[in-house]
């Protein structure tokens, strides 16, 4: 009996030691994406303009790194807060911790090198080497053309400095270990020719990370066989948002939409006459930044439509798009 207990103690000790080694490696050796590249981005007018377009209308960096007014439909940006950070993504919204967006104006990252900003965008690793939570969809940004990534860097340098020092992010256990395994080295792709609508649309849809919101998840990971089929739920103060199916299924997706209707739906929010309406408690609200995506060009929106029409149609009815906080169900509006 004593021999058996001794053997059990030895085995248990080996297991505990092994677990500690693995945890130490994950905590202190990861993320391992390499050093920030050593380069200086030449801020040409073309690069700054391209970066402004991407950061405000495609990758929508400004969406999370500014203050959004949730009293208005689609929570447009509050004027004067562009890039100041401070938006909170916490347990109330279903996140495994309390994560805050950083100040990306020159007042926040002005002393970062261009290479450090580039690495943060494309790999999700901060200046000091810690991993960002992927509410910033860096796994998708990592595949963008180097020129587009550098254009965003050039644009960020032009933002008006805003004094703001958001709280540090804190991940809950065990995600404080898991988060270090997420960043990967960037794998840049070449920006497709605009004449190739499917490839160009795929590139834009990837940068916009549409699949993240429009796909159900399991343990935080998107379910591949349900890509773009909608049904993912997001907890908002006013209720639960349920994303729609954007596959080309004719009955439950957008298969009956024309390209013109698709483009018009987005561009209507960029019309100078459009004014977001007030949203009261428990009334339908969305995290979809319509006013930002609405600023995309008709050509780019058309390419996105063409690509989405090329993905496999998935039958997935989403009967509700919002469940008010005061009620469990609401009719589709």
BALUM-267376 format. One record per residue (C-alpha): residue number from 0; x, y, z. Coordinates in nm, 2 decimals. Layout:
<torlo k="NUM" x="X" y="Y" z="Z"/>
...
This chain:
<torlo k="0" x="0.00" y="0.00" z="0.00"/>
<torlo k="1" x="0.28" y="0.24" z="0.09"/>
<torlo k="2" x="0.46" y="0.16" z="-0.23"/>
<torlo k="3" x="0.14" y="0.23" z="-0.43"/>
<torlo k="4" x="0.09" y="0.56" z="-0.26"/>
<torlo k="5" x="0.45" y="0.65" z="-0.32"/>
<torlo k="6" x="0.42" y="0.57" z="-0.69"/>
<torlo k="7" x="0.10" y="0.77" z="-0.71"/>
<torlo k="8" x="0.27" y="1.06" z="-0.55"/>
<torlo k="9" x="0.56" y="1.04" z="-0.80"/>
<torlo k="10" x="0.32" y="1.02" z="-1.09"/>
<torlo k="11" x="0.12" y="1.31" z="-0.96"/>
<torlo k="12" x="0.43" y="1.52" z="-0.91"/>
<torlo k="13" x="0.54" y="1.45" z="-1.26"/>
<torlo k="14" x="0.20" y="1.56" z="-1.40"/>
<torlo k="15" x="0.20" y="1.88" z="-1.19"/>
<torlo k="16" x="0.55" y="1.96" z="-1.29"/>
<torlo k="17" x="0.46" y="1.90" z="-1.66"/>
<torlo k="18" x="0.15" y="2.13" z="-1.63"/>
<torlo k="19" x="0.36" y="2.40" z="-1.46"/>
<torlo k="20" x="0.62" y="2.38" z="-1.74"/>
<torlo k="21" x="0.35" y="2.41" z="-2.01"/>
<torlo k="22" x="0.18" y="2.70" z="-1.83"/>
<torlo k="23" x="0.51" y="2.88" z="-1.78"/>
<torlo k="24" x="0.59" y="2.84" z="-2.15"/>
<torlo k="25" x="0.25" y="2.97" z="-2.26"/>
<torlo k="26" x="0.27" y="3.26" z="-2.01"/>
<torlo k="27" x="0.62" y="3.37" z="-2.05"/>
<torlo k="28" x="0.74" y="3.24" z="-2.40"/>
<torlo k="29" x="0.43" y="3.33" z="-2.59"/>
<torlo k="30" x="0.32" y="3.51" z="-2.80"/>
<torlo k="31" x="0.62" y="3.44" z="-3.03"/>
<torlo k="32" x="0.57" y="3.64" z="-3.35"/>
<torlo k="33" x="0.92" y="3.78" z="-3.38"/>
<torlo k="34" x="1.05" y="4.13" z="-3.33"/>
<torlo k="35" x="0.87" y="4.43" z="-3.47"/>
<torlo k="36" x="1.01" y="4.51" z="-3.82"/>
<torlo k="37" x="1.25" y="4.79" z="-3.85"/>
<torlo k="38" x="1.12" y="5.03" z="-4.11"/>
<torlo k="39" x="0.98" y="5.38" z="-4.15"/>
<torlo k="40" x="0.66" y="5.43" z="-4.34"/>
<torlo k="41" x="0.68" y="5.72" z="-4.59"/>
<torlo k="42" x="0.35" y="5.91" z="-4.53"/>
<torlo k="43" x="0.26" y="6.00" z="-4.88"/>
<torlo k="44" x="-0.08" y="6.16" z="-4.95"/>
<torlo k="45" x="-0.19" y="5.85" z="-5.13"/>
<torlo k="46" x="-0.10" y="5.63" z="-4.83"/>
<torlo k="47" x="-0.27" y="5.86" z="-4.58"/>
<torlo k="48" x="-0.58" y="5.87" z="-4.79"/>
<torlo k="49" x="-0.59" y="5.49" z="-4.84"/>
<torlo k="50" x="-0.53" y="5.44" z="-4.46"/>
<torlo k="51" x="-0.81" y="5.68" z="-4.37"/>
<torlo k="52" x="-1.05" y="5.49" z="-4.60"/>
<torlo k="53" x="-0.95" y="5.15" z="-4.46"/>
<torlo k="54" x="-0.95" y="5.25" z="-4.09"/>
<torlo k="55" x="-1.28" y="5.43" z="-4.11"/>
<torlo k="56" x="-1.48" y="5.22" z="-4.36"/>
<torlo k="57" x="-1.33" y="4.87" z="-4.40"/>
<torlo k="58" x="-1.12" y="4.76" z="-4.11"/>
<torlo k="59" x="-1.31" y="5.02" z="-3.90"/>
<torlo k="60" x="-1.03" y="5.06" z="-3.65"/>
<torlo k="61" x="-1.20" y="5.38" z="-3.54"/>
<torlo k="62" x="-1.52" y="5.19" z="-3.45"/>
<torlo k="63" x="-1.36" y="5.04" z="-3.14"/>
<torlo k="64" x="-1.09" y="5.30" z="-3.07"/>
<torlo k="65" x="-1.33" y="5.59" z="-3.04"/>
<torlo k="66" x="-1.64" y="5.65" z="-2.83"/>
<torlo k="67" x="-1.97" y="5.53" z="-2.97"/>
<torlo k="68" x="-2.31" y="5.69" z="-2.88"/>
<torlo k="69" x="-2.54" y="5.40" z="-2.80"/>
<torlo k="70" x="-2.83" y="5.63" z="-2.75"/>
<torlo k="71" x="-2.84" y="5.65" z="-3.13"/>
<torlo k="72" x="-2.91" y="5.38" z="-3.38"/>
<torlo k="73" x="-2.59" y="5.19" z="-3.48"/>
<torlo k="74" x="-2.40" y="5.38" z="-3.22"/>
<torlo k="75" x="-2.22" y="5.63" z="-3.44"/>
<torlo k="76" x="-1.89" y="5.79" z="-3.32"/>
<torlo k="77" x="-1.90" y="6.08" z="-3.08"/>
<torlo k="78" x="-1.73" y="6.38" z="-3.25"/>
<torlo k="79" x="-1.40" y="6.46" z="-3.11"/>
<torlo k="80" x="-1.32" y="6.11" z="-2.98"/>
<torlo k="81" x="-1.15" y="5.97" z="-3.30"/>
<torlo k="82" x="-0.89" y="5.72" z="-3.19"/>
<torlo k="83" x="-0.89" y="5.81" z="-2.81"/>
<torlo k="84" x="-0.98" y="5.45" z="-2.70"/>
<torlo k="85" x="-1.15" y="5.36" z="-2.38"/>
<torlo k="86" x="-1.43" y="5.14" z="-2.52"/>
<torlo k="87" x="-1.49" y="4.85" z="-2.28"/>
<torlo k="88" x="-1.56" y="4.49" z="-2.37"/>
<torlo k="89" x="-1.62" y="4.30" z="-2.05"/>
<torlo k="90" x="-1.80" y="4.00" z="-1.89"/>
<torlo k="91" x="-2.14" y="4.17" z="-1.92"/>
<torlo k="92" x="-2.10" y="4.15" z="-2.30"/>
<torlo k="93" x="-1.98" y="3.79" z="-2.28"/>
<torlo k="94" x="-1.61" y="3.85" z="-2.30"/>
<torlo k="95" x="-1.36" y="3.64" z="-2.08"/>
<torlo k="96" x="-1.23" y="3.94" z="-1.90"/>
<torlo k="97" x="-1.23" y="4.32" z="-1.91"/>
<torlo k="98" x="-1.07" y="4.46" z="-2.22"/>
<torlo k="99" x="-1.03" y="4.82" z="-2.32"/>
<torlo k="100" x="-0.94" y="4.97" z="-2.65"/>
<torlo k="101" x="-0.62" y="5.17" z="-2.66"/>
<torlo k="102" x="-0.55" y="5.53" z="-2.74"/>
<torlo k="103" x="-0.42" y="5.51" z="-3.10"/>
<torlo k="104" x="-0.38" y="5.88" z="-3.15"/>
<torlo k="105" x="-0.02" y="6.03" z="-3.14"/>
<torlo k="106" x="-0.09" y="6.10" z="-2.77"/>
<torlo k="107" x="-0.12" y="5.73" z="-2.71"/>
<torlo k="108" x="0.12" y="5.56" z="-2.96"/>
<torlo k="109" x="0.33" y="5.86" z="-3.07"/>
<torlo k="110" x="0.65" y="5.71" z="-2.93"/>
<torlo k="111" x="0.59" y="5.37" z="-3.10"/>
<torlo k="112" x="0.79" y="5.29" z="-3.41"/>
<torlo k="113" x="0.61" y="5.23" z="-3.73"/>
<torlo k="114" x="0.72" y="4.87" z="-3.71"/>
<torlo k="115" x="0.57" y="4.83" z="-3.37"/>
<torlo k="116" x="0.23" y="4.97" z="-3.49"/>
<torlo k="117" x="0.25" y="4.75" z="-3.79"/>
<torlo k="118" x="0.31" y="4.44" z="-3.57"/>
<torlo k="119" x="0.03" y="4.53" z="-3.34"/>
<torlo k="120" x="-0.22" y="4.56" z="-3.63"/>
<torlo k="121" x="-0.11" y="4.24" z="-3.82"/>
<torlo k="122" x="-0.02" y="4.01" z="-3.53"/>
<torlo k="123" x="-0.20" y="4.14" z="-3.22"/>
<torlo k="124" x="0.11" y="4.19" z="-3.01"/>
<torlo k="125" x="0.17" y="4.52" z="-2.83"/>
<torlo k="126" x="0.49" y="4.72" z="-2.80"/>
<torlo k="127" x="0.59" y="4.54" z="-2.48"/>
<torlo k="128" x="0.52" y="4.20" z="-2.63"/>
<torlo k="129" x="0.18" y="4.12" z="-2.46"/>
<torlo k="130" x="-0.11" y="3.97" z="-2.66"/>
<torlo k="131" x="-0.42" y="4.18" z="-2.74"/>
<torlo k="132" x="-0.76" y="4.02" z="-2.71"/>
<torlo k="133" x="-0.89" y="3.95" z="-3.06"/>
<torlo k="134" x="-1.19" y="4.17" z="-3.04"/>
<torlo k="135" x="-0.95" y="4.36" z="-3.27"/>
<torlo k="136" x="-0.96" y="4.10" z="-3.55"/>
<torlo k="137" x="-0.59" y="4.09" z="-3.61"/>
<torlo k="138" x="-0.60" y="3.72" z="-3.72"/>
<torlo k="139" x="-0.77" y="3.87" z="-4.03"/>
<torlo k="140" x="-0.56" y="4.19" z="-4.05"/>
<torlo k="141" x="-0.25" y="3.97" z="-4.07"/>
<torlo k="142" x="-0.34" y="3.86" z="-4.42"/>
<torlo k="143" x="-0.38" y="4.21" z="-4.56"/>
<torlo k="144" x="-0.14" y="4.35" z="-4.82"/>
<torlo k="145" x="0.17" y="4.51" z="-4.66"/>
<torlo k="146" x="0.09" y="4.83" z="-4.84"/>
<torlo k="147" x="-0.25" y="4.85" z="-4.69"/>
<torlo k="148" x="-0.11" y="4.79" z="-4.34"/>
<torlo k="149" x="0.15" y="5.06" z="-4.39"/>
<torlo k="150" x="-0.12" y="5.30" z="-4.52"/>
<torlo k="151" x="-0.31" y="5.25" z="-4.19"/>
<torlo k="152" x="0.01" y="5.33" z="-4.00"/>
<torlo k="153" x="0.06" y="5.64" z="-4.20"/>
<torlo k="154" x="-0.30" y="5.75" z="-4.14"/>
<torlo k="155" x="-0.28" y="5.69" z="-3.76"/>
<torlo k="156" x="0.01" y="5.93" z="-3.74"/>
<torlo k="157" x="-0.21" y="6.21" z="-3.87"/>
<torlo k="158" x="-0.49" y="6.18" z="-3.61"/>
<torlo k="159" x="-0.54" y="6.47" z="-3.37"/>
<torlo k="160" x="-0.36" y="6.38" z="-3.04"/>
<torlo k="161" x="-0.62" y="6.33" z="-2.76"/>
<torlo k="162" x="-0.50" y="6.30" z="-2.40"/>
<torlo k="163" x="-0.65" y="5.97" z="-2.28"/>
<torlo k="164" x="-0.51" y="5.68" z="-2.08"/>
<torlo k="165" x="-0.75" y="5.39" z="-2.09"/>
<torlo k="166" x="-0.73" y="5.12" z="-1.82"/>
<torlo k="167" x="-0.52" y="4.81" z="-1.89"/>
<torlo k="168" x="-0.70" y="4.51" z="-2.01"/>
<torlo k="169" x="-0.74" y="4.21" z="-1.78"/>
<torlo k="170" x="-0.82" y="3.86" z="-1.90"/>
<torlo k="171" x="-1.00" y="3.61" z="-1.67"/>
<torlo k="172" x="-0.85" y="3.27" z="-1.58"/>
<torlo k="173" x="-0.78" y="3.05" z="-1.78"/>
<torlo k="174" x="-0.80" y="3.30" z="-2.08"/>
<torlo k="175" x="-0.51" y="3.49" z="-1.93"/>
<torlo k="176" x="-0.30" y="3.19" z="-2.05"/>
<torlo k="177" x="-0.50" y="3.11" z="-2.37"/>
<torlo k="178" x="-0.47" y="3.46" z="-2.50"/>
<torlo k="179" x="-0.10" y="3.42" z="-2.55"/>
<torlo k="180" x="-0.15" y="3.14" z="-2.80"/>
<torlo k="181" x="-0.37" y="3.34" z="-3.04"/>
<torlo k="182" x="-0.12" y="3.59" z="-3.21"/>
<torlo k="183" x="0.05" y="3.44" z="-3.51"/>
<torlo k="184" x="0.31" y="3.58" z="-3.75"/>
<torlo k="185" x="0.15" y="3.78" z="-4.03"/>
<torlo k="186" x="0.10" y="3.62" z="-4.37"/>
<torlo k="187" x="0.05" y="3.92" z="-4.60"/>
<torlo k="188" x="-0.14" y="3.86" z="-4.93"/>
<torlo k="189" x="-0.14" y="4.07" z="-5.24"/>
<torlo k="190" x="-0.43" y="4.31" z="-5.28"/>
<torlo k="191" x="-0.63" y="4.16" z="-5.57"/>
<torlo k="192" x="-0.70" y="4.36" z="-5.89"/>
<torlo k="193" x="-1.03" y="4.54" z="-5.87"/>
<torlo k="194" x="-1.13" y="4.37" z="-6.20"/>
<torlo k="195" x="-1.14" y="4.04" z="-6.01"/>
<torlo k="196" x="-1.46" y="4.10" z="-5.82"/>
<torlo k="197" x="-1.47" y="3.77" z="-5.63"/>
<torlo k="198" x="-1.11" y="3.79" z="-5.51"/>
<torlo k="199" x="-1.13" y="4.16" z="-5.44"/>
<torlo k="200" x="-1.46" y="4.10" z="-5.25"/>
<torlo k="201" x="-1.30" y="3.82" z="-5.05"/>
<torlo k="202" x="-1.01" y="4.04" z="-4.96"/>
<torlo k="203" x="-1.24" y="4.32" z="-4.83"/>
<torlo k="204" x="-1.48" y="4.08" z="-4.65"/>
<torlo k="205" x="-1.17" y="3.93" z="-4.47"/>
<torlo k="206" x="-1.04" y="4.27" z="-4.37"/>
<torlo k="207" x="-1.38" y="4.37" z="-4.24"/>
<torlo k="208" x="-1.40" y="4.04" z="-4.05"/>
<torlo k="209" x="-1.76" y="3.99" z="-4.15"/>
<torlo k="210" x="-1.74" y="3.62" z="-4.07"/>
<torlo k="211" x="-1.67" y="3.69" z="-3.70"/>
<torlo k="212" x="-2.01" y="3.86" z="-3.63"/>
<torlo k="213" x="-2.21" y="3.66" z="-3.89"/>
<torlo k="214" x="-2.10" y="3.31" z="-3.77"/>
<torlo k="215" x="-2.20" y="3.12" z="-3.46"/>
<torlo k="216" x="-1.92" y="3.02" z="-3.22"/>
<torlo k="217" x="-1.84" y="2.73" z="-3.00"/>
<torlo k="218" x="-1.61" y="2.80" z="-2.70"/>
<torlo k="219" x="-1.52" y="3.13" z="-2.87"/>
<torlo k="220" x="-1.43" y="2.98" z="-3.20"/>
<torlo k="221" x="-1.63" y="3.02" z="-3.52"/>
<torlo k="222" x="-1.80" y="2.71" z="-3.65"/>
<torlo k="223" x="-1.65" y="2.66" z="-4.00"/>
<torlo k="224" x="-1.96" y="2.48" z="-4.14"/>
<torlo k="225" x="-2.17" y="2.77" z="-4.04"/>
<torlo k="226" x="-1.96" y="3.05" z="-4.18"/>
<torlo k="227" x="-2.16" y="3.36" z="-4.27"/>
<torlo k="228" x="-2.49" y="3.19" z="-4.17"/>
<torlo k="229" x="-2.57" y="3.43" z="-3.89"/>
<torlo k="230" x="-2.72" y="3.34" z="-3.55"/>
<torlo k="231" x="-2.44" y="3.47" z="-3.33"/>
<torlo k="232" x="-2.57" y="3.65" z="-3.02"/>
<torlo k="233" x="-2.42" y="3.97" z="-2.87"/>
<torlo k="234" x="-2.53" y="4.10" z="-2.53"/>
<torlo k="235" x="-2.61" y="4.47" z="-2.54"/>
<torlo k="236" x="-2.74" y="4.69" z="-2.25"/>
<torlo k="237" x="-3.08" y="4.70" z="-2.42"/>
<torlo k="238" x="-3.10" y="4.34" z="-2.51"/>
<torlo k="239" x="-2.95" y="4.06" z="-2.72"/>
<torlo k="240" x="-2.86" y="4.12" z="-3.08"/>
<torlo k="241" x="-2.87" y="3.82" z="-3.32"/>
<torlo k="242" x="-2.69" y="3.85" z="-3.65"/>
<torlo k="243" x="-2.85" y="3.77" z="-3.98"/>
<torlo k="244" x="-2.76" y="3.50" z="-4.24"/>
<torlo k="245" x="-2.56" y="3.66" z="-4.52"/>
<torlo k="246" x="-2.50" y="3.35" z="-4.73"/>
<torlo k="247" x="-2.67" y="3.34" z="-5.07"/>
<torlo k="248" x="-2.95" y="3.11" z="-4.94"/>
<torlo k="249" x="-3.26" y="3.23" z="-5.11"/>
<torlo k="250" x="-3.50" y="3.16" z="-4.82"/>
<torlo k="251" x="-3.30" y="3.24" z="-4.51"/>
<torlo k="252" x="-3.00" y="3.45" z="-4.64"/>
<torlo k="253" x="-2.95" y="3.72" z="-4.89"/>
<torlo k="254" x="-2.98" y="3.51" z="-5.20"/>
<torlo k="255" x="-3.28" y="3.72" z="-5.33"/>
<torlo k="256" x="-3.09" y="4.05" z="-5.29"/>
<torlo k="257" x="-2.97" y="4.22" z="-5.60"/>
<torlo k="258" x="-2.63" y="4.39" z="-5.61"/>
<torlo k="259" x="-2.80" y="4.73" z="-5.63"/>
<torlo k="260" x="-3.01" y="4.66" z="-5.32"/>
<torlo k="261" x="-2.70" y="4.54" z="-5.13"/>
<torlo k="262" x="-2.51" y="4.85" z="-5.22"/>
<torlo k="263" x="-2.80" y="5.08" z="-5.15"/>
<torlo k="264" x="-2.85" y="4.93" z="-4.80"/>
<torlo k="265" x="-2.50" y="5.04" z="-4.70"/>
<torlo k="266" x="-2.48" y="5.37" z="-4.89"/>
<torlo k="267" x="-2.81" y="5.50" z="-4.75"/>
<torlo k="268" x="-2.63" y="5.55" z="-4.42"/>
<torlo k="269" x="-2.37" y="5.77" z="-4.58"/>
<torlo k="270" x="-2.63" y="6.00" z="-4.73"/>
<torlo k="271" x="-2.59" y="6.35" z="-4.60"/>
<torlo k="272" x="-2.96" y="6.35" z="-4.51"/>
<torlo k="273" x="-2.94" y="6.05" z="-4.29"/>
<torlo k="274" x="-2.96" y="6.11" z="-3.92"/>
<torlo k="275" x="-2.95" y="5.82" z="-3.67"/>
<torlo k="276" x="-3.26" y="5.80" z="-3.47"/>
<torlo k="277" x="-3.28" y="5.78" z="-3.09"/>
<torlo k="278" x="-3.29" y="5.43" z="-2.94"/>
<torlo k="279" x="-3.46" y="5.39" z="-2.60"/>
<torlo k="280" x="-3.42" y="5.12" z="-2.34"/>
<torlo k="281" x="-3.50" y="4.77" z="-2.47"/>
<torlo k="282" x="-3.54" y="4.90" z="-2.83"/>
<torlo k="283" x="-3.37" y="4.74" z="-3.12"/>
<torlo k="284" x="-3.00" y="4.84" z="-3.13"/>
<torlo k="285" x="-2.71" y="4.70" z="-3.33"/>
<torlo k="286" x="-2.33" y="4.70" z="-3.31"/>
<torlo k="287" x="-2.31" y="4.70" z="-3.69"/>
<torlo k="288" x="-2.14" y="5.04" z="-3.76"/>
<torlo k="289" x="-2.36" y="5.12" z="-4.06"/>
<torlo k="290" x="-2.25" y="5.48" z="-4.09"/>
<torlo k="291" x="-1.89" y="5.37" z="-4.11"/>
<torlo k="292" x="-1.93" y="5.08" z="-4.36"/>
<torlo k="293" x="-2.17" y="5.31" z="-4.55"/>
<torlo k="294" x="-1.86" y="5.51" z="-4.65"/>
<torlo k="295" x="-1.72" y="5.23" z="-4.86"/>
<torlo k="296" x="-1.71" y="5.29" z="-5.24"/>
<torlo k="297" x="-1.99" y="5.13" z="-5.45"/>
<torlo k="298" x="-1.72" y="4.93" z="-5.63"/>
<torlo k="299" x="-1.59" y="4.78" z="-5.31"/>
<torlo k="300" x="-1.94" y="4.71" z="-5.18"/>
<torlo k="301" x="-2.03" y="4.55" z="-5.51"/>
<torlo k="302" x="-1.72" y="4.33" z="-5.49"/>
<torlo k="303" x="-1.82" y="4.22" z="-5.14"/>
<torlo k="304" x="-2.16" y="4.13" z="-5.27"/>
<torlo k="305" x="-2.02" y="3.93" z="-5.56"/>
<torlo k="306" x="-1.79" y="3.73" z="-5.32"/>
<torlo k="307" x="-2.08" y="3.66" z="-5.07"/>
<torlo k="308" x="-2.29" y="3.53" z="-5.36"/>
<torlo k="309" x="-2.00" y="3.29" z="-5.43"/>
<torlo k="310" x="-1.99" y="3.13" z="-5.08"/>
<torlo k="311" x="-2.19" y="2.81" z="-5.01"/>
<torlo k="312" x="-2.56" y="2.89" z="-4.93"/>
<torlo k="313" x="-2.65" y="2.77" z="-4.58"/>
<torlo k="314" x="-3.01" y="2.73" z="-4.48"/>
<torlo k="315" x="-3.03" y="2.89" z="-4.13"/>
<torlo k="316" x="-3.34" y="3.09" z="-4.04"/>
<torlo k="317" x="-3.28" y="3.36" z="-3.79"/>
<torlo k="318" x="-3.64" y="3.44" z="-3.69"/>
<torlo k="319" x="-3.54" y="3.71" z="-3.44"/>
<torlo k="320" x="-3.28" y="3.98" z="-3.47"/>
<torlo k="321" x="-3.32" y="4.13" z="-3.13"/>
<torlo k="322" x="-3.44" y="4.02" z="-2.79"/>
<torlo k="323" x="-3.52" y="4.32" z="-2.57"/>
<torlo k="324" x="-3.39" y="4.31" z="-2.21"/>
<torlo k="325" x="-3.74" y="4.33" z="-2.08"/>
<torlo k="326" x="-3.87" y="4.05" z="-2.30"/>
<torlo k="327" x="-3.75" y="3.71" z="-2.42"/>
<torlo k="328" x="-3.88" y="3.75" z="-2.78"/>
<torlo k="329" x="-3.96" y="4.02" z="-3.03"/>
<torlo k="330" x="-4.10" y="4.00" z="-3.38"/>
<torlo k="331" x="-3.87" y="4.04" z="-3.67"/>
<torlo k="332" x="-3.87" y="4.41" z="-3.78"/>
